[in-house]
Amino acid sequence: MGTDNVVFLEVLEWFDETGKVIVHRIPEGGSGEIKYGAQLIVRENQAAIFFYQGRALDAFGTGRHTLTTANIPILTKILSIPWGMKSPLRAEVYFVSMKTFTNFKWGTRDPVAFRDDELGLIRLRAFGVFNVRVLQPVLFINTLVGTQGIYKTEEIEEYLSNVIVSRLNDFLGENLDTIFNLPGRYESISEGLVKQLHDDFTHYGLGLANLYINSITPPQDVQKAIDDKSRLSVFDDLNKLMQMKAAMSFEKASEIQGEAGAGLGMGMGFMMPAMFGDALKTRQTQKEVIWNAMCPDCKQRVPDDARFCPYCGHQMLVFLQCSKCGKNIPPNARFCPVCGSPTSEMPEHVNCPACGAKNLPKSVYCNQCGGKIA
């Protein structure tokens, strides 16, 4: 039912059949005359933000809720005659999908510079996928969505991809000396990169669920050098293999039959910690599914629908965050109550002192020339 009808109350709900819409506003075109007593229905994996007279008043979780405005059926239309039969008491509802959006792609549009200790300055290409979900719906709307009626995944994927590439360059510059040590380290690089991207995502009310690296590829000539080095290392591996075989033959000759049971018991002893470790890891994973959100002050896990942290009492519903100190800003505040910075200021890009290229705030290495910025 429309939000500008004269008599009837509204029933506001939203279904996403595409699976690609993050935010949907009712009404889509501008604001509406949502009446006193309108019913708001929020489903699982959704949150609804109620805006009234230009301000975000509250966030609603799963269930049916009654909205309170000053728009009264029929009477409001009569009182709106001076404004051309259009009530000045405007309201809108933003529905936010709280599910995990998967298969976001990230990658280098142009090769990024990396200073290798053995090969010097080289350029790398990197590609992968990541999953993202909204943790703070009000903050997400106020910082990225704005007044758009529909906000889809493709509108944010490119920006987040550029952020990941920039932080990847910093992480590799600080934690990797040469690409010869790159094979087998994709998992550790992914975990470290997720931690480094935490502040970039939470500043917009987002959470990085998972990040995967599909490939980090150097130029063809560098790949040939890596292949040549791997061929040379085969000879060392053959020598080690021969030594191991000789040692095993001596050990086998000295074995007696009674020691087989002891060896089996020792093997089971080594397996037990791993078995219990997997069980504990499974229980922890199940717990994190329920307690996904994290308190920005005490860093404890809290329920997704918590308004306040159950450990330290910190307010979890964030309207804005200061771009300087990262503290929460109350609604309609013009200055940060902690550091005094204007809320209208956005973090500035960092210019490389060597080539002058622009990089993301807090960047350590330049994406253009690979030089250290600070």
C-alpha positions as CSV (number, residue, x, y, z in Angstrom):
1,M,0.0,0.0,0.0
2,G,1.3,3.5,-0.8
3,T,2.6,5.9,1.7
4,D,0.6,8.9,0.5
5,N,-3.0,7.6,0.7
6,V,-5.5,9.7,2.6
7,V,-7.5,7.2,4.7
8,F,-5.8,3.8,5.3
9,L,-2.8,3.0,7.5
10,E,0.3,1.5,5.9
11,V,1.7,-1.9,6.2
12,L,5.4,-1.7,5.3
13,E,7.5,-4.7,4.4
14,W,10.1,-5.7,1.8
15,F,11.0,-8.8,-0.2
16,D,14.3,-9.1,-2.2
17,E,13.9,-11.5,-5.1
18,T,17.2,-10.7,-6.6
19,G,19.4,-11.3,-3.6
20,K,21.6,-8.4,-4.6
21,V,19.9,-5.5,-2.9
22,I,21.5,-4.3,0.3
23,V,19.2,-1.4,1.1
24,H,15.7,-0.7,-0.1
25,R,13.8,2.5,0.9
26,I,10.0,2.8,1.2
27,P,8.9,4.9,-0.6
28,E,11.5,4.6,-3.3
29,G,10.9,8.0,-4.8
30,G,11.5,10.5,-2.0
31,S,9.7,10.5,1.3
32,G,6.1,9.7,2.3
33,E,3.3,10.5,4.7
34,I,3.5,7.5,6.9
35,K,0.7,7.7,9.4
36,Y,0.4,7.2,13.1
37,G,-0.1,3.5,13.8
38,A,1.4,2.2,10.5
39,Q,2.7,-1.4,10.8
40,L,6.3,-2.2,10.1
41,I,7.1,-5.9,9.4
42,V,10.8,-6.9,9.6
43,R,11.8,-10.4,8.6
44,E,14.8,-12.5,9.7
45,N,18.1,-11.2,8.3
46,Q,16.6,-7.7,8.0
47,A,16.8,-4.5,9.9
48,A,14.6,-1.4,9.4
49,I,15.7,2.2,10.0
50,F,12.9,4.7,10.6
51,F,13.6,8.2,9.4
52,Y,11.1,11.0,10.5
53,Q,11.5,14.6,9.5
54,G,14.9,14.0,8.1
55,R,16.4,12.2,11.2
56,A,17.1,8.5,11.9
57,L,15.0,7.8,15.0
58,D,15.4,4.1,15.6
59,A,16.5,0.7,14.2
60,F,14.0,-2.2,14.4
61,G,14.8,-5.9,14.4
62,T,12.8,-8.9,13.5
63,G,9.0,-8.7,14.2
64,R,6.0,-6.4,13.8
65,H,6.4,-2.8,15.0
66,T,4.0,0.1,15.3
67,L,5.3,3.5,14.0
68,T,4.5,6.8,15.6
69,T,4.2,10.0,13.6
70,A,2.0,13.1,13.7
71,N,0.3,12.2,10.4
72,I,-3.4,11.5,11.1
73,P,-5.7,10.1,8.3
74,I,-7.8,12.7,6.6
75,L,-7.0,15.4,9.2
76,T,-3.4,15.7,8.0
77,K,-4.5,16.3,4.4
78,I,-6.8,19.1,5.5
79,L,-4.1,20.7,7.6
80,S,-1.6,20.4,4.6
81,I,-3.6,22.7,2.4
82,P,-1.0,25.6,2.7
83,W,1.7,23.1,1.4
84,G,-0.3,22.0,-1.6
85,M,-2.0,19.1,0.1
86,K,1.5,17.6,0.9
87,S,2.2,17.0,4.6
88,P,5.5,18.5,5.8
89,L,5.8,15.6,8.3
90,R,7.8,13.4,6.0
91,A,8.9,9.9,6.9
92,E,10.6,6.9,5.2
93,V,11.8,3.5,6.2
94,Y,15.1,1.9,5.0
95,F,15.1,-1.9,4.9
96,V,18.7,-3.2,5.3
97,S,19.6,-6.8,4.4
98,M,21.7,-8.2,7.2
99,K,22.7,-11.4,5.4
100,T,26.2,-12.2,4.3
101,F,26.8,-11.2,0.7
102,T,29.1,-13.7,-1.0
103,N,31.4,-13.8,-4.0
104,F,32.4,-10.2,-4.1
105,K,35.4,-10.0,-6.4
106,W,38.5,-8.0,-5.8
107,G,41.6,-7.6,-7.9
108,T,44.2,-5.2,-9.3
109,R,43.1,-3.3,-12.3
110,D,46.7,-2.3,-12.9
111,P,49.7,-4.1,-11.4
112,V,50.8,-2.8,-8.1
113,A,54.5,-2.1,-7.3
114,F,56.3,-4.3,-4.8
115,R,59.9,-4.0,-3.7
116,D,61.4,-7.5,-3.6
117,D,64.6,-8.0,-1.6
118,E,66.0,-10.3,-4.2
119,L,64.5,-9.1,-7.5
120,G,64.1,-5.4,-6.8
121,L,61.1,-3.4,-7.9
122,I,58.5,-5.6,-9.6
123,R,54.8,-5.4,-10.3
124,L,52.2,-7.9,-9.1
125,R,48.7,-8.8,-10.0
126,A,46.4,-10.2,-7.3
127,F,42.8,-11.5,-7.5
128,G,40.4,-13.1,-5.1
129,V,36.9,-13.0,-3.5
130,F,35.5,-11.8,-0.2
131,N,32.2,-11.9,1.7
132,V,30.7,-8.8,3.4
133,R,27.7,-8.1,5.7
134,V,26.2,-5.0,7.3
135,L,26.9,-4.8,11.0
136,Q,25.7,-1.2,11.7
137,P,22.7,-0.4,9.5
138,V,22.3,3.2,10.6
139,L,26.0,4.0,10.1
140,F,26.0,2.3,6.7
141,I,23.0,4.4,5.5
142,N,24.5,7.6,6.8
143,T,28.0,7.1,5.4
144,L,27.4,5.3,2.1
145,V,23.8,4.9,1.0
146,G,22.6,8.5,1.7
147,T,19.2,9.2,0.1
148,Q,19.2,6.5,-2.6
149,G,16.1,4.5,-2.9
150,I,17.8,1.2,-3.8
151,Y,21.5,0.4,-3.0
152,K,22.8,-2.8,-4.7
153,T,26.0,-4.9,-4.3
154,E,27.6,-3.6,-7.5
155,E,27.6,-0.1,-6.2
156,I,30.0,-0.9,-3.3
157,E,32.0,-3.8,-4.8
158,E,34.4,-1.7,-6.8
159,Y,35.2,0.7,-3.9
160,L,35.8,-2.2,-1.4
161,S,38.0,-3.9,-4.0
162,N,40.2,-0.8,-4.3
163,V,40.5,-0.7,-0.5
164,I,41.6,-4.3,-0.3
165,V,44.2,-3.9,-3.0
166,S,45.7,-0.9,-1.3
167,R,45.9,-2.6,2.1
168,L,47.3,-5.8,0.4
169,N,50.2,-3.7,-0.9
170,D,50.9,-2.4,2.6
171,F,50.7,-5.8,4.1
172,L,53.0,-7.4,1.6
173,G,55.5,-4.6,2.0
174,E,55.6,-5.1,5.8
175,N,55.4,-8.9,6.0
176,L,56.9,-10.3,2.9
177,D,60.6,-9.9,1.9
178,T,60.5,-11.8,-1.4
179,I,57.9,-13.4,-3.6
180,F,60.0,-16.6,-3.5
181,N,58.5,-17.1,-0.1
182,L,54.9,-16.5,-1.4
183,P,53.8,-20.1,-2.2
184,G,52.0,-21.6,0.8
185,R,51.4,-18.3,2.6
186,Y,48.1,-17.3,1.0
187,E,46.1,-18.3,4.1
188,S,48.3,-16.4,6.5
189,I,48.2,-13.4,4.2
190,S,44.4,-13.5,4.1
191,E,44.1,-13.7,7.9
192,G,46.5,-10.7,8.3
193,L,44.8,-8.7,5.6
194,V,41.3,-9.2,7.3
195,K,42.7,-7.8,10.5
196,Q,44.2,-4.8,8.7
197,L,41.0,-4.1,6.9
198,H,38.9,-4.2,10.0
199,D,38.9,-0.4,10.6
200,D,38.3,0.4,6.9
201,F,35.1,-1.7,6.9
202,T,33.7,-0.9,10.3
203,H,34.0,2.9,9.6
204,Y,31.1,2.3,7.2
205,G,29.2,-0.1,9.4
206,L,30.4,-3.2,7.4
207,G,32.0,-6.4,8.5
208,L,34.5,-8.4,6.4
209,A,33.3,-12.0,6.9
210,N,35.9,-13.8,4.8
211,L,38.6,-13.0,2.3
212,Y,40.3,-15.4,-0.1
213,I,43.3,-15.0,-2.4
214,N,43.0,-16.8,-5.7
215,S,46.3,-15.8,-7.1
216,I,49.2,-13.3,-6.8
217,T,51.1,-13.4,-10.0
218,P,54.4,-11.6,-10.9
219,P,55.4,-10.8,-14.6
220,Q,56.4,-13.6,-16.9
221,D,60.2,-13.1,-16.6
222,V,59.9,-13.2,-12.8
223,Q,57.8,-16.4,-13.0
224,K,60.6,-18.0,-15.1
225,A,63.2,-17.0,-12.5
226,I,61.0,-18.7,-9.8
227,D,60.8,-21.9,-11.9
228,D,64.5,-21.9,-12.4
229,K,65.1,-21.6,-8.7
230,S,62.7,-24.4,-7.9
231,R,64.5,-26.7,-10.4
232,L,67.8,-26.1,-8.6
233,S,66.3,-26.9,-5.3
234,V,65.4,-30.4,-6.5
235,F,69.0,-31.5,-6.1
236,D,69.0,-30.6,-2.5
237,D,65.7,-32.4,-1.9
238,L,67.1,-35.5,-3.5
239,N,70.1,-35.5,-1.1
240,K,67.8,-35.1,1.9
241,L,65.6,-37.9,0.6
242,M,68.5,-40.3,0.3
243,Q,69.6,-39.5,3.8
244,M,66.1,-40.1,5.2
245,K,65.8,-43.5,3.4
246,A,69.1,-44.6,4.9
247,A,68.1,-43.6,8.4
248,M,64.8,-45.5,8.0
249,S,66.5,-48.7,6.9
250,F,68.7,-48.7,10.0
251,E,65.7,-48.1,12.2
252,K,63.7,-50.9,10.6
253,A,66.5,-53.4,11.1
254,S,66.7,-52.7,14.8
255,E,62.9,-53.0,15.4
256,I,61.3,-55.8,17.4
257,Q,57.8,-57.1,17.2
258,G,56.7,-55.9,20.6
259,E,57.2,-52.3,19.8
260,A,54.4,-52.2,17.2
261,G,51.7,-51.7,19.8
262,A,53.7,-49.0,21.6
263,G,54.2,-47.1,18.3
264,L,50.4,-47.3,17.6
265,G,49.7,-45.9,21.0
266,M,52.1,-43.1,20.5
267,G,50.4,-42.3,17.1
268,M,47.0,-42.2,18.8
269,G,48.5,-39.9,21.5
270,F,49.5,-37.5,18.8
271,M,46.1,-37.6,17.2
272,M,44.0,-36.9,20.3
273,P,44.9,-33.2,20.7
274,A,44.0,-32.6,17.1
275,M,40.7,-34.3,17.4
276,F,39.8,-32.3,20.5
277,G,41.0,-29.2,18.9
278,D,38.7,-29.7,15.9
279,A,35.7,-30.2,18.3
280,L,36.5,-27.0,20.2
281,K,37.0,-25.1,17.0
282,T,33.5,-26.3,15.8
283,R,31.9,-25.1,19.1
284,Q,33.6,-21.7,18.8
285,T,32.4,-21.4,15.2
286,Q,28.9,-22.1,16.2
287,K,29.1,-19.5,19.0
288,E,30.4,-16.9,16.6
289,V,27.5,-17.4,14.2
290,I,25.2,-16.2,17.0
291,W,27.5,-13.6,18.4
292,N,28.9,-12.0,15.2
293,A,29.1,-8.3,16.3
294,M,32.0,-7.0,18.3
295,C,32.0,-4.2,20.9
296,P,34.3,-1.4,19.6
297,D,35.4,-0.5,23.2
298,C,35.9,-3.8,25.1
299,K,36.3,-6.0,21.9
300,Q,34.0,-8.7,23.3
301,R,31.5,-10.6,21.1
302,V,27.9,-9.4,21.5
303,P,24.6,-10.5,19.9
304,D,23.8,-9.1,16.5
305,D,20.6,-7.4,17.8
306,A,22.2,-5.9,20.9
307,R,21.6,-2.2,21.5
308,F,24.2,-2.0,24.3
309,C,27.2,-4.2,25.1
310,P,26.4,-6.6,27.9
311,Y,30.0,-6.4,29.2
312,C,30.8,-2.6,29.3
313,G,27.5,-0.9,28.4
314,H,28.8,0.7,25.2
315,Q,26.0,1.8,22.8
316,M,26.1,-0.6,19.8
317,L,23.7,1.4,17.6
318,V,26.0,3.8,15.8
319,F,24.7,6.8,13.8
320,L,28.0,8.3,12.8
321,Q,31.7,7.8,13.5
322,C,34.5,10.4,13.7
323,S,36.9,10.2,10.8
324,K,39.8,11.3,13.0
325,C,39.4,9.3,16.3
326,G,36.8,6.7,15.3
327,K,34.5,7.4,18.2
328,N,30.7,7.3,17.9
329,I,29.0,10.6,17.2
330,P,25.4,11.3,18.4
331,P,22.7,12.1,15.9
332,N,22.7,15.7,14.5
333,A,26.1,16.5,16.1
334,R,28.3,18.9,14.1
335,F,31.5,18.1,16.1
336,C,33.0,15.0,17.6
337,P,32.4,15.0,21.4
338,V,35.9,13.4,21.9
339,C,38.3,15.2,19.6
340,G,36.2,18.1,18.4
341,S,36.7,17.4,14.7
342,P,33.8,18.6,12.4
343,T,31.6,15.7,11.4
344,S,31.6,17.0,7.8
345,E,35.3,16.3,7.3
346,M,36.3,13.2,5.4
347,P,39.7,11.5,5.7
348,E,42.0,12.9,3.1
349,H,44.1,10.8,0.7
350,V,47.8,10.4,1.3
351,N,50.1,11.6,-1.5
352,C,53.3,9.7,-2.2
353,P,56.4,11.9,-1.6
354,A,58.2,10.2,-4.4
355,C,55.7,10.1,-7.3
356,G,52.9,12.2,-6.0
357,A,50.2,9.4,-6.5
358,K,47.1,9.4,-4.3
359,N,46.7,6.6,-1.8
360,L,44.1,5.6,0.8
361,P,44.4,7.2,4.3
362,K,46.9,5.4,6.5
363,S,48.6,3.8,3.5
364,V,52.2,2.8,4.2
365,Y,53.4,1.9,0.7
366,C,52.5,3.6,-2.6
367,N,50.5,1.6,-5.1
368,Q,52.1,3.3,-8.0
369,C,55.9,3.2,-7.3
370,G,56.0,0.9,-4.2
371,G,57.9,3.5,-2.2
372,K,57.3,3.9,1.5
373,I,55.0,6.8,2.3
374,A,55.5,7.2,6.0
